[in-house]
């Protein structure tokens, strides 16, 4: 079942099954504490975070992706520090590894890394 909102163009929202299986759906997301003891703040379809070392984390999915051809959207907070970036590596069906850096390309733990997976 879908919900339709009438308007000039008409907007239709897919039902919950379509949202979970369709390509328009966010398949997993997480906001986690990346400093000290790594811990998930809030998440969907993420079972755990593995701390691989400074600025190196693995996001483990509760339900695996159908393949590794998903889009990984990254962001977060490095506690107000300027000049930093985040990247992903090793996209697997069961997890994705992400790394956080400062501007001088030194691995750095972030206060609140965020990851979203679309497929």
N, CA, C and O atoms as a GROMACS GRO file, in nm:
protein
  476
    1UNK      N    1   0.083  -0.117   0.000
    1UNK     CA    2   0.000   0.000   0.000
    1UNK      C    3   0.088   0.124   0.000
    1UNK      O    4   0.191   0.125   0.067
    2UNK      N    5   0.050   0.227  -0.073
    2UNK     CA    6   0.124   0.352  -0.076
    2UNK      C    7   0.033   0.467  -0.036
    2UNK      O    8  -0.089   0.456  -0.042
    3UNK      N    9   0.095   0.575   0.005
    3UNK     CA   10   0.022   0.695   0.044
    3UNK      C   11   0.045   0.800  -0.062
    3UNK      O   12   0.159   0.823  -0.102
    4UNK      N   13  -0.060   0.864  -0.108
    4UNK     CA   14  -0.049   0.966  -0.211
    4UNK      C   15  -0.090   1.101  -0.154
    4UNK      O   16  -0.192   1.112  -0.086
    5UNK      N   17  -0.009   1.203  -0.182
    5UNK     CA   18  -0.042   1.339  -0.145
    5UNK      C   19  -0.072   1.413  -0.274
    5UNK      O   20   0.013   1.420  -0.363
    6UNK      N   21  -0.190   1.468  -0.285
    6UNK     CA   22  -0.228   1.539  -0.408
    6UNK      C   23  -0.158   1.673  -0.415
    6UNK      O   24  -0.136   1.739  -0.313
    7UNK      N   25  -0.123   1.713  -0.533
    7UNK     CA   26  -0.058   1.841  -0.557
    7UNK      C   27  -0.039   1.858  -0.706
    7UNK      O   28  -0.090   1.778  -0.785
    8UNK      N   29   0.034   1.958  -0.745
    8UNK     CA   30   0.056   1.985  -0.886
    8UNK      C   31   0.116   1.864  -0.956
    8UNK      O   32   0.068   1.824  -1.063
    9UNK      N   33   0.218   1.805  -0.898
    9UNK     CA   34   0.283   1.689  -0.958
    9UNK      C   35   0.239   1.558  -0.895
    9UNK      O   36   0.262   1.451  -0.952
   10UNK      N   37   0.177   1.564  -0.779
   10UNK     CA   38   0.141   1.442  -0.708
   10UNK      C   39   0.265   1.375  -0.652
   10UNK      O   40   0.362   1.354  -0.725
   11UNK      N   41   0.265   1.342  -0.526
   11UNK     CA   42   0.378   1.278  -0.460
   11UNK      C   43   0.329   1.146  -0.404
   11UNK      O   44   0.230   1.142  -0.331
   12UNK      N   45   0.397   1.037  -0.437
   12UNK     CA   46   0.361   0.906  -0.386
   12UNK      C   47   0.475   0.851  -0.302
   12UNK      O   48   0.589   0.846  -0.348
   13UNK      N   49   0.445   0.810  -0.181
   13UNK     CA   50   0.543   0.748  -0.094
   13UNK      C   51   0.529   0.597  -0.102
   13UNK      O   52   0.417   0.547  -0.090
   14UNK      N   53   0.637   0.524  -0.122
   14UNK     CA   54   0.628   0.378  -0.128
   14UNK      C   55   0.591   0.320   0.008
   14UNK      O   56   0.611   0.382   0.112
   15UNK      N   57   0.536   0.199   0.004
   15UNK     CA   58   0.505   0.131   0.130
   15UNK      C   59   0.634   0.085   0.196
   15UNK      O   60   0.742   0.095   0.136
   16UNK      N   61   0.625   0.035   0.318
   16UNK     CA   62   0.745   0.000   0.394
   16UNK      C   63   0.826  -0.113   0.330
   16UNK      O   64   0.948  -0.113   0.340
   17UNK      N   65   0.760  -0.208   0.265
   17UNK     CA   66   0.834  -0.315   0.198
   17UNK      C   67   0.917  -0.260   0.083
   17UNK      O   68   1.033  -0.296   0.067
   18UNK      N   69   0.858  -0.173   0.003
   18UNK     CA   70   0.931  -0.112  -0.108
   18UNK      C   71   1.047  -0.028  -0.058
   18UNK      O   72   1.154  -0.025  -0.120
   19UNK      N   73   1.028   0.042   0.053
   19UNK     CA   74   1.135   0.124   0.107
   19UNK      C   75   1.254   0.039   0.149
   19UNK      O   76   1.368   0.084   0.137
   20UNK      N   77   1.231  -0.080   0.198
   20UNK     CA   78   1.340  -0.166   0.242
   20UNK      C   79   1.408  -0.236   0.126
   20UNK      O   80   1.528  -0.264   0.133
   21UNK      N   81   1.334  -0.265   0.021
   21UNK     CA   82   1.392  -0.343  -0.089
   21UNK      C   83   1.424  -0.259  -0.212
   21UNK      O   84   1.501  -0.303  -0.297
   22UNK      N   85   1.367  -0.141  -0.222
   22UNK     CA   86   1.389  -0.057  -0.338
   22UNK      C   87   1.523   0.013  -0.336
   22UNK      O   88   1.586   0.026  -0.231
   23UNK      N   89   1.567   0.058  -0.452
   23UNK     CA   90   1.695   0.125  -0.463
   23UNK      C   91   1.693   0.265  -0.405
   23UNK      O   92   1.799   0.325  -0.385
   24UNK      N   93   1.577   0.319  -0.377
   24UNK     CA   94   1.570   0.453  -0.320
   24UNK      C   95   1.592   0.454  -0.169
   24UNK      O   96   1.595   0.560  -0.108
   25UNK      N   97   1.607   0.339  -0.109
   25UNK     CA   98   1.610   0.328   0.037
   25UNK      C   99   1.751   0.339   0.094
   25UNK      O  100   1.849   0.295   0.033
   26UNK      N  101   1.759   0.400   0.210
   26UNK     CA  102   1.883   0.397   0.288
   26UNK      C  103   1.890   0.260   0.353
   26UNK      O  104   1.805   0.227   0.436
   27UNK      N  105   1.988   0.182   0.318
   27UNK     CA  106   1.997   0.043   0.365
   27UNK      C  107   2.061   0.031   0.503
   27UNK      O  108   2.039  -0.067   0.574
   28UNK      N  109   2.141   0.130   0.541
   28UNK     CA  110   2.204   0.130   0.674
   28UNK      C  111   2.253   0.271   0.702
   28UNK      O  112   2.289   0.346   0.611
   29UNK      N  113   2.255   0.307   0.830
   29UNK     CA  114   2.315   0.434   0.871
   29UNK      C  115   2.359   0.423   1.017
   29UNK      O  116   2.306   0.343   1.094
   30UNK      N  117   2.456   0.506   1.051
   30UNK     CA  118   2.504   0.506   1.190
   30UNK      C  119   2.567   0.641   1.223
   30UNK      O  120   2.632   0.704   1.139
   31UNK      N  121   2.547   0.682   1.345
   31UNK     CA  122   2.616   0.797   1.407
   31UNK      C  123   2.682   0.737   1.530
   31UNK      O  124   2.614   0.680   1.616
   32UNK      N  125   2.814   0.748   1.540
   32UNK     CA  126   2.882   0.682   1.652
   32UNK      C  127   2.990   0.769   1.714
   32UNK      O  128   3.039   0.864   1.653
   33UNK      N  129   3.025   0.736   1.837
   33UNK     CA  130   3.134   0.800   1.908
   33UNK      C  131   3.264   0.738   1.857
   33UNK      O  132   3.286   0.618   1.875
   34UNK      N  133   3.349   0.818   1.794
   34UNK     CA  134   3.473   0.766   1.737
   34UNK      C  135   3.596   0.790   1.823
   34UNK      O  136   3.707   0.759   1.780
   35UNK      N  137   3.578   0.846   1.943
   35UNK     CA  138   3.691   0.871   2.032
   35UNK      C  139   3.676   0.788   2.159
   35UNK      O  140   3.564   0.754   2.198
   36UNK      N  141   3.788   0.757   2.223
   36UNK     CA  142   3.781   0.677   2.346
   36UNK      C  143   3.722   0.540   2.316
   36UNK      O  144   3.768   0.471   2.225
   37UNK      N  145   3.620   0.501   2.392
   37UNK     CA  146   3.551   0.376   2.367
   37UNK      C  147   3.449   0.398   2.256
   37UNK      O  148   3.351   0.470   2.274
   38UNK      N  149   3.473   0.337   2.141
   38UNK     CA  150   3.384   0.353   2.026
   38UNK      C  151   3.248   0.292   2.059
   38UNK      O  152   3.239   0.179   2.107
   39UNK      N  153   3.142   0.370   2.034
   39UNK     CA  154   3.007   0.324   2.066
   39UNK      C  155   2.906   0.385   1.970
   39UNK      O  156   2.918   0.502   1.932
   40UNK      N  157   2.808   0.306   1.932
   40UNK     CA  158   2.700   0.353   1.845
   40UNK      C  159   2.608   0.444   1.926
   40UNK      O  160   2.562   0.407   2.034
   41UNK      N  161   2.581   0.564   1.871
   41UNK     CA  162   2.481   0.654   1.932
   41UNK      C  163   2.342   0.615   1.884
   41UNK      O  164   2.252   0.589   1.964
   42UNK      N  165   2.324   0.611   1.754
   42UNK     CA  166   2.199   0.568   1.690
   42UNK      C  167   2.235   0.502   1.559
   42UNK      O  168   2.337   0.534   1.497
   43UNK      N  169   2.151   0.407   1.516
   43UNK     CA  170   2.182   0.334   1.393
   43UNK      C  171   2.060   0.261   1.339
   43UNK      O  172   1.962   0.239   1.410
   44UNK      N  173   2.070   0.225   1.214
   44UNK     CA  174   1.974   0.137   1.149
   44UNK      C  175   2.054   0.035   1.067
   44UNK      O  176   2.139   0.074   0.987
   45UNK      N  177   2.029  -0.091   1.086
   45UNK     CA  178   2.095  -0.201   1.016
   45UNK      C  179   2.247  -0.202   1.036
   45UNK      O  180   2.321  -0.245   0.947
   46UNK      N  181   2.293  -0.154   1.151
   46UNK     CA  182   2.434  -0.162   1.187
   46UNK      C  183   2.442  -0.237   1.320
   46UNK      O  184   2.384  -0.194   1.420
   47UNK      N  185   2.513  -0.348   1.319
   47UNK     CA  186   2.521  -0.431   1.439
   47UNK      C  187   2.631  -0.387   1.534
   47UNK      O  188   2.616  -0.399   1.656
   48UNK      N  189   2.741  -0.335   1.478
   48UNK     CA  190   2.853  -0.295   1.563
   48UNK      C  191   2.952  -0.212   1.482
   48UNK      O  192   2.947  -0.206   1.359
   49UNK      N  193   3.043  -0.148   1.556
   49UNK     CA  194   3.155  -0.074   1.497
   49UNK      C  195   3.282  -0.138   1.551
   49UNK      O  196   3.294  -0.158   1.672
   50UNK      N  197   3.375  -0.171   1.464
   50UNK     CA  198   3.504  -0.222   1.506
   50UNK      C  199   3.606  -0.110   1.501
   50UNK      O  200   3.621  -0.044   1.398
   51UNK      N  201   3.677  -0.087   1.612
   51UNK     CA  202   3.782   0.013   1.617
   51UNK      C  203   3.912  -0.055   1.576
   51UNK      O  204   3.968  -0.135   1.651
   52UNK      N  205   3.962  -0.023   1.455
   52UNK     CA  206   4.083  -0.086   1.402
   52UNK      C  207   4.210  -0.010   1.438
   52UNK      O  208   4.320  -0.053   1.402
   53UNK      N  209   4.196   0.101   1.509
   53UNK     CA  210   4.310   0.186   1.542
   53UNK      C  211   4.270   0.331   1.522
   53UNK      O  212   4.155   0.360   1.490
   54UNK      N  213   4.362   0.422   1.540
   54UNK     CA  214   4.333   0.565   1.530
   54UNK      C  215   4.275   0.600   1.393
   54UNK      O  216   4.338   0.578   1.289
   55UNK      N  217   4.154   0.655   1.394
   55UNK     CA  218   4.089   0.698   1.271
   55UNK      C  219   4.053   0.588   1.174
   55UNK      O  220   4.038   0.615   1.055
   56UNK      N  221   4.039   0.466   1.219
   56UNK     CA  222   4.013   0.351   1.132
   56UNK      C  223   3.903   0.266   1.196
   56UNK      O  224   3.923   0.208   1.302
   57UNK      N  225   3.789   0.260   1.129
   57UNK     CA  226   3.672   0.190   1.184
   57UNK      C  227   3.612   0.098   1.078
   57UNK      O  228   3.623   0.124   0.958
   58UNK      N  229   3.548  -0.008   1.123
   58UNK     CA  230   3.469  -0.092   1.034
   58UNK      C  231   3.325  -0.090   1.083
   58UNK      O  232   3.297  -0.118   1.199
   59UNK      N  233   3.235  -0.054   0.993
   59UNK     CA  234   3.091  -0.052   1.020
   59UNK      C  235   3.036  -0.188   0.975
   59UNK      O  236   3.041  -0.220   0.856
   60UNK      N  237   2.984  -0.266   1.069
   60UNK     CA  238   2.932  -0.401   1.041
   60UNK      C  239   2.780  -0.396   1.029
   60UNK      O  240   2.712  -0.343   1.116
   61UNK      N  241   2.729  -0.452   0.920
   61UNK     CA  242   2.585  -0.450   0.893
   61UNK      C  243   2.514  -0.565   0.963
   61UNK      O  244   2.568  -0.675   0.972
   62UNK      N  245   2.394  -0.540   1.011
   62UNK     CA  246   2.310  -0.644   1.070
   62UNK      C  247   2.264  -0.739   0.960
   62UNK      O  248   2.276  -0.861   0.973
   63UNK      N  249   2.210  -0.682   0.852
   63UNK     CA  250   2.170  -0.759   0.735
   63UNK      C  251   2.261  -0.719   0.620
   63UNK      O  252   2.272  -0.601   0.588
   64UNK      N  253   2.327  -0.817   0.560
   64UNK     CA  254   2.424  -0.790   0.454
   64UNK      C  255   2.358  -0.724   0.333
   64UNK      O  256   2.239  -0.742   0.308
   65UNK      N  257   2.437  -0.649   0.259
   65UNK     CA  258   2.394  -0.590   0.133
   65UNK      C  259   2.389  -0.700   0.028
   65UNK      O  260   2.452  -0.804   0.044
   66UNK      N  261   2.315  -0.677  -0.079
   66UNK     CA  262   2.307  -0.778  -0.186
   66UNK      C  263   2.438  -0.790  -0.263
   66UNK      O  264   2.468  -0.896  -0.319
   67UNK      N  265   2.515  -0.682  -0.266
   67UNK     CA  266   2.648  -0.682  -0.325
   67UNK      C  267   2.724  -0.563  -0.267
   67UNK      O  268   2.671  -0.491  -0.183
   68UNK      N  269   2.845  -0.541  -0.312
   68UNK     CA  270   2.926  -0.431  -0.259
   68UNK      C  271   2.918  -0.306  -0.345
   68UNK      O  272   3.001  -0.215  -0.330
   69UNK      N  273   2.821  -0.299  -0.435
   69UNK     CA  274   2.807  -0.184  -0.525
   69UNK      C  275   2.713  -0.079  -0.469
   69UNK      O  276   2.626  -0.029  -0.541
   70UNK      N  277   2.729  -0.046  -0.343
   70UNK     CA  278   2.643   0.053  -0.279
   70UNK      C  279   2.716   0.187  -0.269
   70UNK      O  280   2.838   0.194  -0.284
   71UNK      N  281   2.639   0.292  -0.243
   71UNK     CA  282   2.696   0.424  -0.223
   71UNK      C  283   2.717   0.447  -0.074
   71UNK      O  284   2.627   0.425   0.007
   72UNK      N  285   2.835   0.490  -0.038
   72UNK     CA  286   2.870   0.519   0.101
   72UNK      C  287   2.879   0.670   0.117
   72UNK      O  288   2.966   0.734   0.057
   73UNK      N  289   2.791   0.727   0.198
   73UNK     CA  290   2.788   0.870   0.223
   73UNK      C  291   2.848   0.893   0.363
   73UNK      O  292   2.803   0.832   0.460
   74UNK      N  293   2.948   0.979   0.372
   74UNK     CA  294   3.021   0.998   0.496
   74UNK      C  295   3.019   1.144   0.540
   74UNK      O  296   3.011   1.235   0.458
   75UNK      N  297   3.026   1.163   0.668
   75UNK     CA  298   3.034   1.298   0.724
   75UNK      C  299   3.059   1.286   0.872
   75UNK      O  300   3.096   1.180   0.921
   76UNK      N  301   3.038   1.394   0.943
   76UNK     CA  302   3.053   1.388   1.087
   76UNK      C  303   3.115   1.511   1.146
   76UNK      O  304   3.121   1.616   1.082
   77UNK      N  305   3.162   1.498   1.268
   77UNK     CA  306   3.215   1.609   1.344
   77UNK      C  307   3.350   1.568   1.403
   77UNK      O  308   3.363   1.465   1.468
   78UNK      N  309   3.448   1.653   1.378
   78UNK     CA  310   3.580   1.630   1.438
   78UNK      C  311   3.602   1.728   1.552
   78UNK      O  312   3.715   1.769   1.580
   79UNK      N  313   3.495   1.764   1.618
   79UNK     CA  314   3.496   1.854   1.733
   79UNK      C  315   3.546   1.993   1.696
   79UNK      O  316   3.627   2.052   1.767
   80UNK      N  317   3.495   2.045   1.585
   80UNK     CA  318   3.524   2.182   1.545
   80UNK      C  319   3.658   2.203   1.479
   80UNK      O  320   3.689   2.317   1.442
   81UNK      N  321   3.740   2.101   1.462
   81UNK     CA  322   3.871   2.117   1.399
   81UNK      C  323   3.855   2.137   1.249
   81UNK      O  324   3.776   2.067   1.184
   82UNK      N  325   3.929   2.231   1.194
   82UNK     CA  326   3.924   2.257   1.050
   82UNK      C  327   4.020   2.165   0.976
   82UNK      O  328   4.114   2.111   1.034
   83UNK      N  329   3.994   2.149   0.848
   83UNK     CA  330   4.086   2.077   0.763
   83UNK      C  331   4.095   1.930   0.794
   83UNK      O  332   4.200   1.881   0.835
   84UNK      N  333   3.987   1.859   0.774
   84UNK     CA  334   3.988   1.715   0.796
   84UNK      C  335   3.901   1.648   0.691
   84UNK      O  336   3.821   1.715   0.626
   85UNK      N  337   3.917   1.519   0.675
   85UNK     CA  338   3.834   1.447   0.577
   85UNK      C  339   3.814   1.303   0.620
   85UNK      O  340   3.881   1.252   0.709
   86UNK      N  341   3.718   1.241   0.554
   86UNK     CA  342   3.679   1.103   0.585
   86UNK      C  343   3.670   1.027   0.453
   86UNK      O  344   3.625   1.082   0.353
   87UNK      N  345   3.713   0.902   0.453
   87UNK     CA  346   3.708   0.822   0.330
   87UNK      C  347   3.664   0.681   0.362
   87UNK      O  348   3.669   0.638   0.478
   88UNK      N  349   3.622   0.608   0.261
   88UNK     CA  350   3.584   0.469   0.281
   88UNK      C  351   3.677   0.379   0.200
   88UNK      O  352   3.730   0.419   0.096
   89UNK      N  353   3.693   0.258   0.249
   89UNK     CA  354   3.774   0.155   0.184
   89UNK      C  355   3.706   0.021   0.209
   89UNK      O  356   3.620   0.010   0.297
   90UNK      N  357   3.743  -0.078   0.135
   90UNK     CA  358   3.699  -0.215   0.162
   90UNK      C  359   3.548  -0.228   0.180
   90UNK      O  360   3.501  -0.272   0.285
   91UNK      N  361   3.473  -0.190   0.078
   91UNK     CA  362   3.329  -0.210   0.080
   91UNK      C  363   3.300  -0.358   0.057
   91UNK      O  364   3.329  -0.412  -0.050
   92UNK      N  365   3.243  -0.422   0.156
   92UNK     CA  366   3.206  -0.564   0.149
   92UNK      C  367   3.055  -0.575   0.167
   92UNK      O  368   2.991  -0.478   0.206
   93UNK      N  369   2.998  -0.691   0.141
   93UNK     CA  370   2.853  -0.706   0.162
   93UNK      C  371   2.818  -0.701   0.310
   93UNK      O  372   2.705  -0.665   0.344
   94UNK      N  373   2.911  -0.736   0.397
   94UNK     CA  374   2.882  -0.741   0.540
   94UNK      C  375   2.933  -0.619   0.619
   94UNK      O  376   2.898  -0.602   0.736
   95UNK      N  377   3.015  -0.536   0.556
   95UNK     CA  378   3.073  -0.422   0.628
   95UNK      C  379   3.138  -0.324   0.531
   95UNK      O  380   3.158  -0.352   0.413
   96UNK      N  381   3.170  -0.206   0.586
   96UNK     CA  382   3.250  -0.108   0.512
   96UNK      C  383   3.350  -0.047   0.610
   96UNK      O  384   3.316  -0.016   0.724
   97UNK      N  385   3.472  -0.031   0.564
   97UNK     CA  386   3.577   0.028   0.648
   97UNK      C  387   3.585   0.176   0.614
   97UNK      O  388   3.586   0.214   0.497
   98UNK      N  389   3.590   0.261   0.717
   98UNK     CA  390   3.606   0.404   0.695
   98UNK      C  391   3.728   0.453   0.772
   98UNK      O  392   3.768   0.396   0.872
   99UNK      N  393   3.786   0.563   0.720
   99UNK     CA  394   3.903   0.623   0.785
   99UNK      C  395   3.881   0.772   0.797
   99UNK      O  396   3.827   0.837   0.707
  100UNK      N  397   3.924   0.827   0.911
  100UNK     CA  398   3.913   0.970   0.936
  100UNK      C  399   4.053   1.028   0.952
  100UNK      O  400   4.141   0.966   1.013
  101UNK      N  401   4.072   1.150   0.897
  101UNK     CA  402   4.204   1.210   0.889
  101UNK      C  403   4.198   1.358   0.927
  101UNK      O  404   4.091   1.418   0.929
  102UNK      N  405   4.315   1.414   0.958
  102UNK     CA  406   4.325   1.559   0.965
  102UNK      C  407   4.386   1.608   0.834
  102UNK      O  408   4.418   1.527   0.747
  103UNK      N  409   4.401   1.738   0.820
  103UNK     CA  410   4.446   1.795   0.693
  103UNK      C  411   4.585   1.749   0.652
  103UNK      O  412   4.616   1.746   0.532
  104UNK      N  413   4.668   1.714   0.747
  104UNK     CA  414   4.804   1.668   0.714
  104UNK      C  415   4.808   1.517   0.688
  104UNK      O  416   4.914   1.456   0.692
  105UNK      N  417   4.692   1.460   0.662
  105UNK     CA  418   4.674   1.317   0.632
  105UNK      C  419   4.722   1.225   0.743
  105UNK      O  420   4.768   1.114   0.717
  106UNK      N  421   4.710   1.272   0.865
  106UNK     CA  422   4.739   1.189   0.981
  106UNK      C  423   4.608   1.128   1.030
  106UNK      O  424   4.512   1.202   1.053
  107UNK      N  425   4.601   0.996   1.046
  107UNK     CA  426   4.477   0.938   1.100
  107UNK      C  427   4.439   1.003   1.233
  107UNK      O  428   4.524   1.020   1.321
  108UNK      N  429   4.313   1.039   1.246
  108UNK     CA  430   4.264   1.111   1.363
  108UNK      C  431   4.127   1.058   1.401
  108UNK      O  432   4.040   1.043   1.315
  109UNK      N  433   4.106   1.030   1.529
  109UNK     CA  434   3.973   0.990   1.574
  109UNK      C  435   3.878   1.109   1.568
  109UNK      O  436   3.916   1.221   1.605
  110UNK      N  437   3.757   1.086   1.522
  110UNK     CA  438   3.655   1.191   1.516
  110UNK      C  439   3.556   1.172   1.629
  110UNK      O  440   3.535   1.060   1.676
  111UNK      N  441   3.496   1.282   1.673
  111UNK     CA  442   3.397   1.279   1.780
  111UNK      C  443   3.270   1.207   1.735
  111UNK      O  444   3.214   1.127   1.809
  112UNK      N  445   3.225   1.236   1.613
  112UNK     CA  446   3.096   1.181   1.568
  112UNK      C  447   3.098   1.149   1.418
  112UNK      O  448   3.040   1.224   1.340
  113UNK      N  449   3.164   1.040   1.377
  113UNK     CA  450   3.155   0.999   1.237
  113UNK      C  451   3.013   0.951   1.206
  113UNK      O  452   2.947   0.890   1.290
  114UNK      N  453   2.967   0.979   1.085
  114UNK     CA  454   2.834   0.934   1.040
  114UNK      C  455   2.848   0.867   0.904
  114UNK      O  456   2.920   0.916   0.817
  115UNK      N  457   2.780   0.755   0.887
  115UNK     CA  458   2.788   0.676   0.764
  115UNK      C  459   2.646   0.641   0.721
  115UNK      O  460   2.565   0.598   0.803
  116UNK      N  461   2.615   0.660   0.592
  116UNK     CA  462   2.488   0.617   0.535
  116UNK      C  463   2.515   0.532   0.412
  116UNK      O  464   2.604   0.564   0.333
  117UNK      N  465   2.440   0.425   0.396
  117UNK     CA  466   2.458   0.332   0.284
  117UNK      C  467   2.330   0.330   0.200
  117UNK      O  468   2.221   0.305   0.252
  118UNK      N  469   2.344   0.357   0.071
  118UNK     CA  470   2.232   0.351  -0.023
  118UNK      C  471   2.262   0.250  -0.130
  118UNK      O  472   2.375   0.239  -0.177
  119UNK      N  473   2.160   0.175  -0.170
  119UNK     CA  474   2.174   0.075  -0.278
  119UNK      C  475   2.043   0.063  -0.350
  119UNK      O  476   2.031  -0.015  -0.445
   0.00000   0.00000   0.00000
